[in-house]
């Protein structure tokens, strides 16, 4: 009963492979394919950290594209 609950987080559109590899490796997550599409599987805290990382990476990419 000491096992932590695992959660799923849907992957938002526009996520690159590089970002996916970063969050999977950095936060110890797993990639799982479901009928609704791929999801990240992990502890709630790790998924929250991954979500923050993804948002920051997407915002940075948007800023880069705005400069063009």
PyMOL Python script that loads the backbone (N, CA, C, O; Angstrom):
from pymol import cmd

cmd.read_pdbstr("""\
ATOM      1  N   UNK A   1       0.822  -1.206   0.000  1.00  0.00           N
ATOM      2  CA  UNK A   1       0.000   0.000   0.000  1.00  0.00           C
ATOM      3  C   UNK A   1       0.858   1.259   0.000  1.00  0.00           C
ATOM      4  O   UNK A   1       0.330   2.368   0.076  1.00  0.00           O
ATOM      5  N   UNK A   2       2.186   1.097  -0.085  1.00  0.00           N
ATOM      6  CA  UNK A   2       3.091   2.238  -0.064  1.00  0.00           C
ATOM      7  C   UNK A   2       3.295   2.818  -1.463  1.00  0.00           C
ATOM      8  O   UNK A   2       3.957   3.842  -1.631  1.00  0.00           O
ATOM      9  N   UNK A   3       2.724   2.157  -2.453  1.00  0.00           N
ATOM     10  CA  UNK A   3       2.890   2.567  -3.840  1.00  0.00           C
ATOM     11  C   UNK A   3       2.149   3.876  -4.112  1.00  0.00           C
ATOM     12  O   UNK A   3       0.986   4.035  -3.742  1.00  0.00           O
ATOM     13  N   UNK A   4       2.846   4.814  -4.768  1.00  0.00           N
ATOM     14  CA  UNK A   4       2.226   6.097  -5.087  1.00  0.00           C
ATOM     15  C   UNK A   4       1.298   5.976  -6.275  1.00  0.00           C
ATOM     16  O   UNK A   4       1.533   5.185  -7.188  1.00  0.00           O
ATOM     17  N   UNK A   5       0.240   6.771  -6.251  1.00  0.00           N
ATOM     18  CA  UNK A   5      -0.724   6.786  -7.345  1.00  0.00           C
ATOM     19  C   UNK A   5      -0.073   7.380  -8.594  1.00  0.00           C
ATOM     20  O   UNK A   5       0.637   8.383  -8.520  1.00  0.00           O
ATOM     21  N   UNK A   6      -0.324   6.750  -9.740  1.00  0.00           N
ATOM     22  CA  UNK A   6       0.195   7.243 -11.008  1.00  0.00           C
ATOM     23  C   UNK A   6      -0.927   7.966 -11.749  1.00  0.00           C
ATOM     24  O   UNK A   6      -2.080   7.537 -11.726  1.00  0.00           O
ATOM     25  N   UNK A   7      -0.573   9.064 -12.402  1.00  0.00           N
ATOM     26  CA  UNK A   7      -1.541   9.892 -13.104  1.00  0.00           C
ATOM     27  C   UNK A   7      -1.156   9.984 -14.574  1.00  0.00           C
ATOM     28  O   UNK A   7      -0.017   9.713 -14.954  1.00  0.00           O
ATOM     29  N   UNK A   8      -2.128  10.372 -15.390  1.00  0.00           N
ATOM     30  CA  UNK A   8      -1.896  10.578 -16.816  1.00  0.00           C
ATOM     31  C   UNK A   8      -2.095  12.049 -17.151  1.00  0.00           C
ATOM     32  O   UNK A   8      -2.958  12.718 -16.581  1.00  0.00           O
ATOM     33  N   UNK A   9      -1.280  12.547 -18.089  1.00  0.00           N
ATOM     34  CA  UNK A   9      -1.437  13.915 -18.576  1.00  0.00           C
ATOM     35  C   UNK A   9      -1.407  13.874 -20.100  1.00  0.00           C
ATOM     36  O   UNK A   9      -0.472  13.349 -20.705  1.00  0.00           O
ATOM     37  N   UNK A  10      -2.439  14.432 -20.700  1.00  0.00           N
ATOM     38  CA  UNK A  10      -2.467  14.492 -22.166  1.00  0.00           C
ATOM     39  C   UNK A  10      -1.358  15.408 -22.651  1.00  0.00           C
ATOM     40  O   UNK A  10      -0.987  16.368 -21.977  1.00  0.00           O
ATOM     41  N   UNK A  11      -0.849  15.106 -23.802  1.00  0.00           N
ATOM     42  CA  UNK A  11       0.231  15.891 -24.383  1.00  0.00           C
ATOM     43  C   UNK A  11      -0.380  16.977 -25.266  1.00  0.00           C
ATOM     44  O   UNK A  11      -1.118  16.670 -26.203  1.00  0.00           O
ATOM     45  N   UNK A  12      -0.080  18.240 -24.975  1.00  0.00           N
ATOM     46  CA  UNK A  12      -0.656  19.319 -25.773  1.00  0.00           C
ATOM     47  C   UNK A  12      -0.087  19.345 -27.188  1.00  0.00           C
ATOM     48  O   UNK A  12       1.023  18.871 -27.434  1.00  0.00           O
ATOM     49  N   UNK A  13      -0.854  19.899 -28.100  1.00  0.00           N
ATOM     50  CA  UNK A  13      -0.414  20.018 -29.493  1.00  0.00           C
ATOM     51  C   UNK A  13       0.799  20.930 -29.580  1.00  0.00           C
ATOM     52  O   UNK A  13       0.940  21.870 -28.798  1.00  0.00           O
ATOM     53  N   UNK A  14       1.660  20.650 -30.524  1.00  0.00           N
ATOM     54  CA  UNK A  14       2.813  21.511 -30.759  1.00  0.00           C
ATOM     55  C   UNK A  14       4.063  21.129 -29.986  1.00  0.00           C
ATOM     56  O   UNK A  14       5.077  21.821 -30.071  1.00  0.00           O
ATOM     57  N   UNK A  15       4.004  20.044 -29.239  1.00  0.00           N
ATOM     58  CA  UNK A  15       5.169  19.621 -28.461  1.00  0.00           C
ATOM     59  C   UNK A  15       6.133  18.884 -29.379  1.00  0.00           C
ATOM     60  O   UNK A  15       5.746  17.950 -30.082  1.00  0.00           O
ATOM     61  N   UNK A  16       7.381  19.307 -29.367  1.00  0.00           N
ATOM     62  CA  UNK A  16       8.387  18.673 -30.213  1.00  0.00           C
ATOM     63  C   UNK A  16       8.937  17.409 -29.547  1.00  0.00           C
ATOM     64  O   UNK A  16       8.767  17.202 -28.346  1.00  0.00           O
ATOM     65  N   UNK A  17       9.584  16.587 -30.332  1.00  0.00           N
ATOM     66  CA  UNK A  17      10.217  15.386 -29.788  1.00  0.00           C
ATOM     67  C   UNK A  17      11.263  15.756 -28.750  1.00  0.00           C
ATOM     68  O   UNK A  17      11.407  15.079 -27.731  1.00  0.00           O
ATOM     69  N   UNK A  18      11.990  16.835 -29.013  1.00  0.00           N
ATOM     70  CA  UNK A  18      13.042  17.273 -28.082  1.00  0.00           C
ATOM     71  C   UNK A  18      12.465  17.583 -26.706  1.00  0.00           C
ATOM     72  O   UNK A  18      13.019  17.173 -25.686  1.00  0.00           O
ATOM     73  N   UNK A  19      11.351  18.306 -26.682  1.00  0.00           N
ATOM     74  CA  UNK A  19      10.712  18.643 -25.408  1.00  0.00           C
ATOM     75  C   UNK A  19      10.209  17.373 -24.726  1.00  0.00           C
ATOM     76  O   UNK A  19      10.347  17.224 -23.511  1.00  0.00           O
ATOM     77  N   UNK A  20       9.628  16.458 -25.501  1.00  0.00           N
ATOM     78  CA  UNK A  20       9.126  15.206 -24.928  1.00  0.00           C
ATOM     79  C   UNK A  20      10.258  14.413 -24.279  1.00  0.00           C
ATOM     80  O   UNK A  20      10.113  13.911 -23.164  1.00  0.00           O
ATOM     81  N   UNK A  21      11.372  14.304 -24.974  1.00  0.00           N
ATOM     82  CA  UNK A  21      12.516  13.565 -24.429  1.00  0.00           C
ATOM     83  C   UNK A  21      13.016  14.234 -23.157  1.00  0.00           C
ATOM     84  O   UNK A  21      13.335  13.554 -22.182  1.00  0.00           O
ATOM     85  N   UNK A  22      13.085  15.567 -23.160  1.00  0.00           N
ATOM     86  CA  UNK A  22      13.539  16.303 -21.976  1.00  0.00           C
ATOM     87  C   UNK A  22      12.667  15.996 -20.765  1.00  0.00           C
ATOM     88  O   UNK A  22      13.185  15.651 -19.703  1.00  0.00           O
ATOM     89  N   UNK A  23      11.337  16.118 -20.913  1.00  0.00           N
ATOM     90  CA  UNK A  23      10.467  15.931 -19.743  1.00  0.00           C
ATOM     91  C   UNK A  23      10.419  14.475 -19.304  1.00  0.00           C
ATOM     92  O   UNK A  23      10.337  14.196 -18.108  1.00  0.00           O
ATOM     93  N   UNK A  24      10.469  13.551 -20.243  1.00  0.00           N
ATOM     94  CA  UNK A  24      10.456  12.127 -19.873  1.00  0.00           C
ATOM     95  C   UNK A  24      11.701  11.791 -19.065  1.00  0.00           C
ATOM     96  O   UNK A  24      11.612  11.129 -18.031  1.00  0.00           O
ATOM     97  N   UNK A  25      12.867  12.246 -19.534  1.00  0.00           N
ATOM     98  CA  UNK A  25      14.119  11.944 -18.840  1.00  0.00           C
ATOM     99  C   UNK A  25      14.277  12.727 -17.541  1.00  0.00           C
ATOM    100  O   UNK A  25      14.675  12.169 -16.518  1.00  0.00           O
ATOM    101  N   UNK A  26      13.963  14.019 -17.585  1.00  0.00           N
ATOM    102  CA  UNK A  26      14.188  14.877 -16.413  1.00  0.00           C
ATOM    103  C   UNK A  26      13.253  14.552 -15.251  1.00  0.00           C
ATOM    104  O   UNK A  26      13.652  14.644 -14.091  1.00  0.00           O
ATOM    105  N   UNK A  27      12.014  14.174 -15.554  1.00  0.00           N
ATOM    106  CA  UNK A  27      11.034  13.977 -14.490  1.00  0.00           C
ATOM    107  C   UNK A  27      10.638  12.513 -14.294  1.00  0.00           C
ATOM    108  O   UNK A  27       9.711  12.222 -13.538  1.00  0.00           O
ATOM    109  N   UNK A  28      11.328  11.592 -14.966  1.00  0.00           N
ATOM    110  CA  UNK A  28      11.096  10.166 -14.772  1.00  0.00           C
ATOM    111  C   UNK A  28       9.706   9.717 -15.193  1.00  0.00           C
ATOM    112  O   UNK A  28       9.080   8.914 -14.502  1.00  0.00           O
ATOM    113  N   UNK A  29       9.221  10.220 -16.312  1.00  0.00           N
ATOM    114  CA  UNK A  29       7.878   9.894 -16.777  1.00  0.00           C
ATOM    115  C   UNK A  29       7.931   8.792 -17.832  1.00  0.00           C
ATOM    116  O   UNK A  29       8.992   8.462 -18.361  1.00  0.00           O
ATOM    117  N   UNK A  30       6.759   8.235 -18.120  1.00  0.00           N
ATOM    118  CA  UNK A  30       6.631   7.233 -19.171  1.00  0.00           C
ATOM    119  C   UNK A  30       5.668   7.757 -20.223  1.00  0.00           C
ATOM    120  O   UNK A  30       4.740   8.505 -19.914  1.00  0.00           O
ATOM    121  N   UNK A  31       5.893   7.362 -21.459  1.00  0.00           N
ATOM    122  CA  UNK A  31       4.996   7.691 -22.551  1.00  0.00           C
ATOM    123  C   UNK A  31       4.092   6.494 -22.777  1.00  0.00           C
ATOM    124  O   UNK A  31       4.567   5.373 -22.960  1.00  0.00           O
ATOM    125  N   UNK A  32       2.791   6.733 -22.763  1.00  0.00           N
ATOM    126  CA  UNK A  32       1.815   5.655 -22.902  1.00  0.00           C
ATOM    127  C   UNK A  32       0.847   6.012 -24.031  1.00  0.00           C
ATOM    128  O   UNK A  32       0.338   7.131 -24.090  1.00  0.00           O
ATOM    129  N   UNK A  33       0.601   5.058 -24.920  1.00  0.00           N
ATOM    130  CA  UNK A  33      -0.364   5.264 -25.997  1.00  0.00           C
ATOM    131  C   UNK A  33      -1.733   4.777 -25.546  1.00  0.00           C
ATOM    132  O   UNK A  33      -1.878   3.660 -25.050  1.00  0.00           O
ATOM    133  N   UNK A  34      -2.734   5.632 -25.726  1.00  0.00           N
ATOM    134  CA  UNK A  34      -4.104   5.280 -25.379  1.00  0.00           C
ATOM    135  C   UNK A  34      -4.987   5.455 -26.613  1.00  0.00           C
ATOM    136  O   UNK A  34      -4.529   5.939 -27.648  1.00  0.00           O
ATOM    137  N   UNK A  35      -6.237   5.065 -26.496  1.00  0.00           N
ATOM    138  CA  UNK A  35      -7.176   5.249 -27.603  1.00  0.00           C
ATOM    139  C   UNK A  35      -7.384   6.726 -27.930  1.00  0.00           C
ATOM    140  O   UNK A  35      -7.705   7.072 -29.067  1.00  0.00           O
ATOM    141  N   UNK A  36      -7.201   7.601 -26.931  1.00  0.00           N
ATOM    142  CA  UNK A  36      -7.377   9.040 -27.124  1.00  0.00           C
ATOM    143  C   UNK A  36      -6.086   9.728 -27.547  1.00  0.00           C
ATOM    144  O   UNK A  36      -6.079  10.941 -27.755  1.00  0.00           O
ATOM    145  N   UNK A  37      -5.003   8.985 -27.677  1.00  0.00           N
ATOM    146  CA  UNK A  37      -3.719   9.551 -28.056  1.00  0.00           C
ATOM    147  C   UNK A  37      -2.685   9.338 -26.971  1.00  0.00           C
ATOM    148  O   UNK A  37      -2.993   8.777 -25.919  1.00  0.00           O
ATOM    149  N   UNK A  38      -1.457   9.781 -27.215  1.00  0.00           N
ATOM    150  CA  UNK A  38      -0.382   9.573 -26.245  1.00  0.00           C
ATOM    151  C   UNK A  38      -0.572  10.436 -24.994  1.00  0.00           C
ATOM    152  O   UNK A  38      -1.078  11.556 -25.059  1.00  0.00           O
ATOM    153  N   UNK A  39      -0.151   9.881 -23.860  1.00  0.00           N
ATOM    154  CA  UNK A  39      -0.183  10.593 -22.583  1.00  0.00           C
ATOM    155  C   UNK A  39       1.129  10.351 -21.854  1.00  0.00           C
ATOM    156  O   UNK A  39       1.834   9.376 -22.113  1.00  0.00           O
ATOM    157  N   UNK A  40       1.437  11.256 -20.942  1.00  0.00           N
ATOM    158  CA  UNK A  40       2.567  11.059 -20.041  1.00  0.00           C
ATOM    159  C   UNK A  40       2.033  10.428 -18.767  1.00  0.00           C
ATOM    160  O   UNK A  40       0.975  10.815 -18.271  1.00  0.00           O
ATOM    161  N   UNK A  41       2.757   9.468 -18.245  1.00  0.00           N
ATOM    162  CA  UNK A  41       2.342   8.744 -17.053  1.00  0.00           C
ATOM    163  C   UNK A  41       3.391   8.962 -15.967  1.00  0.00           C
ATOM    164  O   UNK A  41       4.585   8.782 -16.204  1.00  0.00           O
ATOM    165  N   UNK A  42       2.938   9.353 -14.770  1.00  0.00           N
ATOM    166  CA  UNK A  42       3.878   9.568 -13.673  1.00  0.00           C
ATOM    167  C   UNK A  42       3.193  10.056 -12.416  1.00  0.00           C
ATOM    168  O   UNK A  42       1.966  10.121 -12.342  1.00  0.00           O
ATOM    169  N   UNK A  43       4.002  10.399 -11.430  1.00  0.00           N
ATOM    170  CA  UNK A  43       3.486  10.944 -10.175  1.00  0.00           C
ATOM    171  C   UNK A  43       2.948  12.340 -10.427  1.00  0.00           C
ATOM    172  O   UNK A  43       3.414  13.047 -11.320  1.00  0.00           O
ATOM    173  N   UNK A  44       1.963  12.729  -9.630  1.00  0.00           N
ATOM    174  CA  UNK A  44       1.309  14.022  -9.815  1.00  0.00           C
ATOM    175  C   UNK A  44       2.317  15.175  -9.779  1.00  0.00           C
ATOM    176  O   UNK A  44       2.270  16.073 -10.620  1.00  0.00           O
ATOM    177  N   UNK A  45       3.219  15.144  -8.810  1.00  0.00           N
ATOM    178  CA  UNK A  45       4.195  16.224  -8.663  1.00  0.00           C
ATOM    179  C   UNK A  45       5.100  16.308  -9.889  1.00  0.00           C
ATOM    180  O   UNK A  45       5.418  17.401 -10.357  1.00  0.00           O
ATOM    181  N   UNK A  46       5.512  15.152 -10.407  1.00  0.00           N
ATOM    182  CA  UNK A  46       6.389  15.134 -11.573  1.00  0.00           C
ATOM    183  C   UNK A  46       5.663  15.632 -12.819  1.00  0.00           C
ATOM    184  O   UNK A  46       6.256  16.318 -13.651  1.00  0.00           O
ATOM    185  N   UNK A  47       4.391  15.293 -12.949  1.00  0.00           N
ATOM    186  CA  UNK A  47       3.610  15.771 -14.092  1.00  0.00           C
ATOM    187  C   UNK A  47       3.411  17.282 -14.026  1.00  0.00           C
ATOM    188  O   UNK A  47       3.426  17.960 -15.053  1.00  0.00           O
ATOM    189  N   UNK A  48       3.226  17.807 -12.817  1.00  0.00           N
ATOM    190  CA  UNK A  48       3.084  19.260 -12.659  1.00  0.00           C
ATOM    191  C   UNK A  48       4.373  19.972 -13.055  1.00  0.00           C
ATOM    192  O   UNK A  48       4.329  21.013 -13.712  1.00  0.00           O
ATOM    193  N   UNK A  49       5.517  19.420 -12.662  1.00  0.00           N
ATOM    194  CA  UNK A  49       6.804  20.003 -13.047  1.00  0.00           C
ATOM    195  C   UNK A  49       6.997  19.915 -14.557  1.00  0.00           C
ATOM    196  O   UNK A  49       7.487  20.855 -15.182  1.00  0.00           O
ATOM    197  N   UNK A  50       6.613  18.788 -15.134  1.00  0.00           N
ATOM    198  CA  UNK A  50       6.729  18.616 -16.587  1.00  0.00           C
ATOM    199  C   UNK A  50       5.839  19.618 -17.310  1.00  0.00           C
ATOM    200  O   UNK A  50       6.237  20.183 -18.329  1.00  0.00           O
ATOM    201  N   UNK A  51       4.651  19.837 -16.793  1.00  0.00           N
ATOM    202  CA  UNK A  51       3.728  20.800 -17.400  1.00  0.00           C
ATOM    203  C   UNK A  51       4.343  22.196 -17.393  1.00  0.00           C
ATOM    204  O   UNK A  51       4.276  22.906 -18.397  1.00  0.00           O
ATOM    205  N   UNK A  52       4.936  22.594 -16.281  1.00  0.00           N
ATOM    206  CA  UNK A  52       5.606  23.898 -16.211  1.00  0.00           C
ATOM    207  C   UNK A  52       6.729  23.987 -17.242  1.00  0.00           C
ATOM    208  O   UNK A  52       6.881  25.003 -17.920  1.00  0.00           O
ATOM    209  N   UNK A  53       7.503  22.929 -17.352  1.00  0.00           N
ATOM    210  CA  UNK A  53       8.605  22.893 -18.315  1.00  0.00           C
ATOM    211  C   UNK A  53       8.078  23.028 -19.745  1.00  0.00           C
ATOM    212  O   UNK A  53       8.647  23.764 -20.551  1.00  0.00           O
ATOM    213  N   UNK A  54       7.004  22.326 -20.055  1.00  0.00           N
ATOM    214  CA  UNK A  54       6.409  22.379 -21.397  1.00  0.00           C
ATOM    215  C   UNK A  54       5.897  23.775 -21.710  1.00  0.00           C
ATOM    216  O   UNK A  54       6.120  24.284 -22.809  1.00  0.00           O
ATOM    217  N   UNK A  55       5.215  24.400 -20.759  1.00  0.00           N
ATOM    218  CA  UNK A  55       4.678  25.750 -20.974  1.00  0.00           C
ATOM    219  C   UNK A  55       5.817  26.741 -21.214  1.00  0.00           C
ATOM    220  O   UNK A  55       5.728  27.579 -22.111  1.00  0.00           O
ATOM    221  N   UNK A  56       6.879  26.652 -20.426  1.00  0.00           N
ATOM    222  CA  UNK A  56       8.018  27.549 -20.605  1.00  0.00           C
ATOM    223  C   UNK A  56       8.665  27.341 -21.974  1.00  0.00           C
ATOM    224  O   UNK A  56       9.027  28.305 -22.648  1.00  0.00           O
ATOM    225  N   UNK A  57       8.808  26.081 -22.380  1.00  0.00           N
ATOM    226  CA  UNK A  57       9.424  25.790 -23.675  1.00  0.00           C
ATOM    227  C   UNK A  57       8.565  26.314 -24.820  1.00  0.00           C
ATOM    228  O   UNK A  57       9.094  26.859 -25.789  1.00  0.00           O
ATOM    229  N   UNK A  58       7.258  26.157 -24.722  1.00  0.00           N
ATOM    230  CA  UNK A  58       6.364  26.659 -25.771  1.00  0.00           C
ATOM    231  C   UNK A  58       6.372  28.182 -25.826  1.00  0.00           C
ATOM    232  O   UNK A  58       6.379  28.764 -26.911  1.00  0.00           O
ATOM    233  N   UNK A  59       6.371  28.829 -24.668  1.00  0.00           N
ATOM    234  CA  UNK A  59       6.423  30.297 -24.628  1.00  0.00           C
ATOM    235  C   UNK A  59       7.720  30.815 -25.237  1.00  0.00           C
ATOM    236  O   UNK A  59       7.717  31.813 -25.958  1.00  0.00           O
ATOM    237  N   UNK A  60       8.823  30.139 -24.946  1.00  0.00           N
ATOM    238  CA  UNK A  60      10.113  30.529 -25.510  1.00  0.00           C
ATOM    239  C   UNK A  60      10.085  30.380 -27.028  1.00  0.00           C
ATOM    240  O   UNK A  60      10.579  31.247 -27.749  1.00  0.00           O
ATOM    241  N   UNK A  61       9.517  29.303 -27.502  1.00  0.00           N
ATOM    242  CA  UNK A  61       9.424  29.080 -28.953  1.00  0.00           C
ATOM    243  C   UNK A  61       8.556  30.145 -29.628  1.00  0.00           C
ATOM    244  O   UNK A  61       8.886  30.620 -30.714  1.00  0.00           O
ATOM    245  N   UNK A  62       7.449  30.517 -28.984  1.00  0.00           N
ATOM    246  CA  UNK A  62       6.582  31.568 -29.534  1.00  0.00           C
ATOM    247  C   UNK A  62       7.337  32.894 -29.638  1.00  0.00           C
ATOM    248  O   UNK A  62       7.205  33.605 -30.635  1.00  0.00           O
ATOM    249  N   UNK A  63       8.121  33.226 -28.622  1.00  0.00           N
ATOM    250  CA  UNK A  63       8.909  34.460 -28.653  1.00  0.00           C
ATOM    251  C   UNK A  63       9.900  34.449 -29.802  1.00  0.00           C
ATOM    252  O   UNK A  63      10.106  35.463 -30.468  1.00  0.00           O
ATOM    253  N   UNK A  64      10.523  33.274 -30.033  1.00  0.00           N
ATOM    254  CA  UNK A  64      11.471  33.144 -31.134  1.00  0.00           C
ATOM    255  C   UNK A  64      10.770  33.376 -32.475  1.00  0.00           C
ATOM    256  O   UNK A  64      11.312  34.042 -33.357  1.00  0.00           O
ATOM    257  N   UNK A  65       9.573  32.829 -32.621  1.00  0.00           N
ATOM    258  CA  UNK A  65       8.845  32.970 -33.881  1.00  0.00           C
ATOM    259  C   UNK A  65       8.341  34.392 -34.090  1.00  0.00           C
ATOM    260  O   UNK A  65       8.238  34.846 -35.230  1.00  0.00           O
ATOM    261  N   UNK A  66       8.022  35.108 -33.001  1.00  0.00           N
ATOM    262  CA  UNK A  66       7.549  36.496 -33.118  1.00  0.00           C
ATOM    263  C   UNK A  66       8.645  37.414 -33.632  1.00  0.00           C
ATOM    264  O   UNK A  66       8.348  38.430 -34.261  1.00  0.00           O
ATOM    265  N   UNK A  67       9.903  37.080 -33.377  1.00  0.00           N
ATOM    266  CA  UNK A  67      11.030  37.917 -33.783  1.00  0.00           C
ATOM    267  C   UNK A  67      11.299  37.825 -35.276  1.00  0.00           C
ATOM    268  O   UNK A  67      12.002  38.670 -35.831  1.00  0.00           O
ATOM    269  N   UNK A  68      10.751  36.814 -35.931  1.00  0.00           N
ATOM    270  CA  UNK A  68      11.007  36.634 -37.378  1.00  0.00           C
ATOM    271  C   UNK A  68      10.237  37.600 -38.208  1.00  0.00           C
ATOM    272  O   UNK A  68      10.341  37.580 -39.435  1.00  0.00           O
TER     273      UNK A  68
END
""", "prot")
cmd.dss("prot")
cmd.show_as("cartoon", "prot")
cmd.util.cbc("prot")
cmd.orient("prot")
